[in-house]
Amino acid sequence: MASFTSPGNLKELDSLRKGYEEEALAITSELNSGDNPPGVSSPLVDSEGFPRGDIDIYRVRSLRQRLAIIQTDHRGVMKKIEAALLTGSSGAQDEQDSELRKRLASKPRPKYDNVTGKWVVRNWDGSVSGIDGGDNLRFEDIGNEAVDRLRLAELTVTSPTAAPNATPTAPLPSANANPPSSSILVVEPFAKIDEVSPHSPASECGLIPGDVILKFGAVHFQNHMQLRAVAEEVKGAADNRRPVVVDVLRDGSQTRISLRPRAWAGRGLLGCHIVPYSS
């Protein structure tokens, strides 16, 4: 029987692990996408006990079943990896073996990145996989509001859609600068929902007249370009069939809504009227 500690065997195990994790991430992302996502364990029947009509139940069941199989197989591979690491621990002193062990070590669960609206995973070296520029980010910083603020500011500066007269942002600190003194994400309203049509994508996701928009996908108060960026975000989301995460202020409380732009019986892709915000 081949030894688990042989380099070829470890690489095969690592390849299996990566494949399982990537497939599980794709399934999890699909199950958690949409206006009213089914998730990985939510009931597939409504409050009256009837099958939900807003989802493809057969597809959801198939994905959940495949995810359960992947999780079982992943645990089996990880046990083999752990056995290999323990068996070869005494002789693994060089840098190559150390890196291989880091690559094969257990990883935390995927995180949702608020800035890009994507699910990301941790690389073996602590960086981020799943988004552009992830090599320059730490997985632990995903979800940190202070870091999100700096990333949004950077997107505003580097985005090709940024308007020439957009509000300038403060320069980003250097790598050796002290960390921000506050972890509060500064967000200001820039638009408001003026009207919502019945049976529209906006209505189905829960938007109501009077909702004040704080963020619309990657669009915020510094880069909305008199709401032109909102229109571009809607078109891009519709073309790619992806939802847009919208943060709104309603009755003094902040609410996060997943809005999926699409063609419907009425005009436009949203079925709501968005106007500039005025306090």
Secondary structure, 3 states (H helix, E strand, C coil): CCCCCCHHHHHHHHHHHHHHHHHHHHHHHHHCCCCCCCCCCCCCECCCCCECCCCCHHHHHHHHHHHHHHHHHHHHHHHHHHHHHHHCCCCCCCHHHHHHHHHHCCCCCCEEECCCCEEEEECCCCCEECCCCHHHCCHHHCCCHHHHHHHHHHHHHHCCCCCCCCCCCCCCCCCCCCCCCCCCCCCCCCEEEEEECCCCHHHHHCCCCCCEEEEECCECCCCCCCCHHHHHHHHHHHHHCCCEEEEEEECCEEEEEEECCCCCCCCCCCCEEEEECCC
